[in-house]
Amino acid sequence: MEQFFLLFGLFFFGLLSLKYRFFLSCQLFTVFTISQTMKSVLEAIQHRYKQFFATAFLLIILILFYAALTLYFFNINDDGSILCNSYLECFLYLFNNGMRQGGLNFEIKINSQSGFYGEFIYSWIFYFLIILIILNIVNGIIVDTFQEIRENNEAYNTEILNTCYICQLKSTDFEGKDISFEGHLLEVHNLFDYFFYLFKIHNTDPHDLNSVDFQVYNCIKNEKITFFPINKEEEED
């Protein structure tokens, strides 16, 4: 579904680009449909979106609190000018400059009536809470998400490579037996043999099928897989 909306959006922007050339740049987002790495990035965002929203909400709350402190106690620059004139302006000022510069290291140093110690505590608590903790929480969420996705992909690939698709037996089930797992996949439960067999049944008139093939045909028609030799090393005669 996500890919459908992405393709639809690209098609829509493609139509707009016929009149407005700017929208041609939106076609760059096609990389998300062809690159597995970019798909993993989208998957990481979708997988932990609740944690991202919760962290962003906490970040906004802290900056709003600091905006109030700035407006009422730390709102005078060295040259005597007002740093911000409203609550919203203080919030945007802190969000823009404080986040980008890694703390309250403004070119114009804040000079408050609370003195040196108040300014020191004000600046360092902002740096500690927002820069060190909140932003590192975001980084930690991203790293943990990619690690979880990588582990899931490795587990999936291991499951695919070490499990027989037909009988669902694992390679460990053949340990200690005089049976090769690779030989089992190639000779006993060859996937292509089953594919061509099912293809033959699908393209054969039901009246021309023998009793065994007709039974398999009924299983397929009723969406059953009982004809597969589940948990059996060899085919039954």
Phi, psi and omega per residue, in radians:
M1 nan -0.729 3.133
E2 -1.084 -0.695 3.138
Q3 -1.153 -0.612 3.112
F4 -1.086 -0.827 3.135
F5 -1.131 -0.627 3.114
L6 -1.133 -0.800 3.120
L7 -1.145 -0.675 3.109
F8 -1.118 -0.719 3.105
G9 -1.109 -0.719 3.110
L10 -1.126 -0.680 3.091
F11 -1.130 -0.721 3.137
F12 -1.116 -0.801 3.115
F13 -1.166 -0.520 3.065
G14 -1.109 -0.667 3.082
L15 -1.175 -0.719 3.121
L16 -1.128 -0.561 -3.109
S17 -1.197 -0.268 3.080
L18 -1.128 -0.476 3.124
K19 -1.889 -0.663 -3.133
Y20 -2.014 1.924 -3.041
R21 -1.109 -0.373 -3.131
F22 -1.004 -0.649 -3.047
F23 -1.242 -0.129 3.031
L24 -1.103 -0.534 3.136
S25 -1.138 -0.426 3.123
C26 -1.165 -0.353 3.118
Q27 -1.184 -0.241 3.085
L28 -1.095 -0.410 -3.111
F29 -1.279 -0.017 3.037
T30 -1.124 -0.278 3.106
V31 -1.048 -0.464 3.140
F32 -1.232 -0.296 -3.139
T33 -1.659 -0.270 -3.057
I34 -2.054 -0.275 -3.108
S35 -1.818 2.132 3.115
Q36 -1.164 -0.561 3.109
T37 -1.132 -0.762 3.122
M38 -1.186 -0.587 3.062
K39 -1.123 -0.621 3.102
S40 -1.158 -0.612 3.097
V41 -1.112 -0.808 3.103
L42 -1.095 -0.701 3.133
E43 -1.122 -0.659 3.122
A44 -1.125 -0.699 3.127
I45 -1.176 -0.767 -3.121
Q46 -1.187 -0.580 -3.054
H47 -1.195 -0.590 -3.081
R48 -2.129 0.555 -3.051
Y49 -1.123 -0.544 3.125
K50 -1.146 -0.708 3.120
Q51 -1.190 -0.655 3.085
F52 -1.098 -0.776 -3.135
F53 -1.143 -0.708 3.136
A54 -1.131 -0.729 3.118
T55 -1.166 -0.720 3.106
A56 -1.110 -0.669 3.116
F57 -1.123 -0.740 3.106
L58 -1.127 -0.681 3.116
L59 -1.083 -0.769 3.137
I60 -1.108 -0.703 3.127
I61 -1.073 -0.777 -3.122
L62 -1.138 -0.726 -3.139
I63 -1.211 -0.603 3.051
L64 -1.095 -0.712 3.094
F65 -1.092 -0.770 3.124
Y66 -1.202 -0.503 3.073
A67 -1.118 -0.677 3.091
A68 -1.149 -0.741 3.091
L69 -1.063 -0.752 -3.117
T70 -1.137 -0.749 -3.073
L71 -1.128 -0.673 -3.006
Y72 -1.758 -0.375 -3.044
F73 -2.232 -0.443 -3.046
F74 -2.260 0.939 -2.986
N75 -2.021 0.349 -3.123
I76 -2.148 2.208 3.097
N77 -1.452 3.048 3.132
D78 -1.066 -0.577 -3.114
D79 -1.504 0.077 3.106
G80 1.553 -0.046 -3.135
S81 -1.393 2.816 3.127
I82 -1.449 2.311 -3.121
L83 -1.236 -0.788 3.105
C84 -2.607 2.611 -3.011
N85 -1.779 -0.167 -3.115
S86 -2.577 2.930 3.127
Y87 -1.080 -0.777 3.138
L88 -1.140 -0.697 3.140
E89 -1.141 -0.689 3.083
C90 -1.127 -0.722 3.135
F91 -1.070 -0.844 -3.128
L92 -1.147 -0.623 3.133
Y93 -1.138 -0.799 3.126
L94 -1.183 -0.730 -3.116
F95 -1.110 -0.665 -3.097
N96 -1.381 -1.007 -3.055
N97 -1.354 -0.746 -3.108
G98 -1.123 -0.711 -3.127
M99 -1.262 -0.746 -3.060
R100 -1.253 -0.598 -3.065
Q101 -1.657 0.091 3.082
G102 1.239 0.577 -3.127
G103 2.397 -3.071 -3.106
L104 -1.517 0.954 3.128
N105 -1.728 1.071 -3.099
F106 -1.293 2.698 3.095
E107 -1.106 -0.592 3.061
I108 -1.717 1.976 -3.057
K109 -1.226 2.388 3.133
I110 -1.295 2.288 3.121
N111 -2.157 1.832 -3.035
S112 -1.857 2.853 3.091
Q113 -1.259 -0.250 3.139
S114 -1.322 -0.137 3.072
G115 1.537 -3.053 -3.052
F116 -1.109 -0.772 -3.060
Y117 -1.192 -0.682 3.089
G118 -1.108 -0.736 3.105
E119 -1.135 -0.669 -3.141
F120 -1.103 -0.840 3.141
I121 -1.138 -0.736 3.139
Y122 -1.005 -0.825 -3.090
S123 -1.229 -0.750 -3.057
W124 -1.296 -0.594 3.068
I125 -1.152 -0.681 3.065
F126 -1.051 -0.825 3.141
Y127 -1.105 -0.737 -3.074
F128 -1.217 -0.832 -3.064
L129 -1.257 -0.828 -2.982
I130 -1.583 -0.857 -3.055
I131 -1.327 -0.864 -3.063
L132 -1.362 -0.797 -3.010
I133 -1.527 -1.045 -3.016
I134 -1.108 -0.861 -3.108
L135 -1.168 -0.573 3.078
N136 -1.272 -0.486 3.018
I137 -1.099 -0.768 3.099
V138 -1.065 -0.803 3.107
N139 -1.069 -0.699 3.131
G140 -1.139 -0.687 3.098
I141 -1.082 -0.755 -3.131
I142 -1.121 -0.802 -3.126
V143 -1.110 -0.792 -3.140
D144 -1.114 -0.635 3.140
T145 -1.155 -0.808 3.122
F146 -1.132 -0.640 3.099
Q147 -1.139 -0.724 3.117
E148 -1.137 -0.721 3.113
I149 -1.114 -0.731 3.120
R150 -1.114 -0.740 3.119
E151 -1.130 -0.690 3.107
N152 -1.140 -0.696 3.111
N153 -1.158 -0.698 3.110
E154 -1.152 -0.710 3.107
A155 -1.133 -0.682 3.120
Y156 -1.141 -0.792 3.133
N157 -1.130 -0.670 3.095
T158 -1.122 -0.699 3.117
E159 -1.122 -0.710 -3.134
I160 -1.168 -0.750 -3.061
L161 -1.332 -0.394 -3.033
N162 -2.043 0.324 3.113
T163 -2.303 2.340 3.079
C164 -1.285 2.195 -3.091
Y165 -1.157 -0.476 -3.047
I166 -1.482 -0.939 -3.047
C167 -1.755 -0.125 3.094
Q168 1.186 0.223 3.054
L169 -1.393 2.521 -3.130
K170 -1.645 2.849 -3.133
S171 -1.077 -0.516 3.125
T172 -1.189 -0.395 3.121
D173 -1.225 -0.299 -3.120
F174 -1.714 -0.061 3.109
E175 -1.200 2.413 -3.117
G176 1.433 0.011 3.106
K177 -1.999 2.735 -3.124
D178 -1.465 0.860 -3.118
I179 -2.361 2.278 3.100
S180 -1.554 2.287 3.130
F181 -1.126 -0.697 3.105
E182 -1.130 -0.699 3.095
G183 -1.160 -0.609 3.095
H184 -1.079 -0.737 -3.130
L185 -1.202 -0.576 -3.076
L186 -1.505 -0.608 -2.983
E187 -1.886 -0.785 -3.037
V188 -1.484 -0.949 -3.094
H189 -2.085 1.103 3.105
N190 -1.270 2.168 -3.070
L191 -1.089 -0.678 -3.111
F192 -1.213 -0.556 3.079
D193 -1.098 -0.761 3.111
Y194 -1.153 -0.674 -3.137
F195 -1.084 -0.837 -3.128
F196 -1.195 -0.565 3.094
Y197 -1.141 -0.813 3.110
L198 -1.172 -0.579 3.088
F199 -1.140 -0.677 3.123
K200 -1.154 -0.737 3.126
I201 -1.138 -0.687 -3.116
H202 -1.144 -0.555 -3.065
N203 -1.804 0.256 3.110
T204 -1.967 2.453 3.094
D205 -1.091 2.307 -3.098
P206 -0.979 -0.520 3.139
H207 -1.244 -0.304 -3.140
D208 -1.668 0.013 -3.127
L209 -1.511 2.562 3.031
N210 -1.359 -3.114 -3.033
S211 -1.105 -0.732 -3.119
V212 -1.186 -0.811 -3.140
D213 -1.128 -0.623 3.141
F214 -1.193 -0.613 3.081
Q215 -1.135 -0.716 3.081
V216 -1.127 -0.697 3.116
Y217 -1.043 -0.743 3.118
N218 -1.157 -0.651 3.095
C219 -1.099 -0.751 3.118
I220 -1.130 -0.715 -3.123
K221 -1.115 -0.633 -3.132
N222 -1.617 0.159 3.115
E223 1.009 0.823 3.082
K224 -2.021 2.647 -3.140
I225 -2.102 0.435 -3.099
T226 -1.172 -0.295 -3.140
F227 -1.387 -0.190 3.076
F228 -1.362 2.450 -3.133
P229 -1.387 1.246 -3.098
I230 -1.154 2.279 3.115
N231 1.032 0.552 3.077
K232 -2.160 2.256 -3.077
E233 -1.293 -0.529 -3.083
E234 -2.273 2.759 3.105
E235 -1.233 2.537 3.043
E236 -1.410 2.560 3.133
D237 -1.293 nan nan
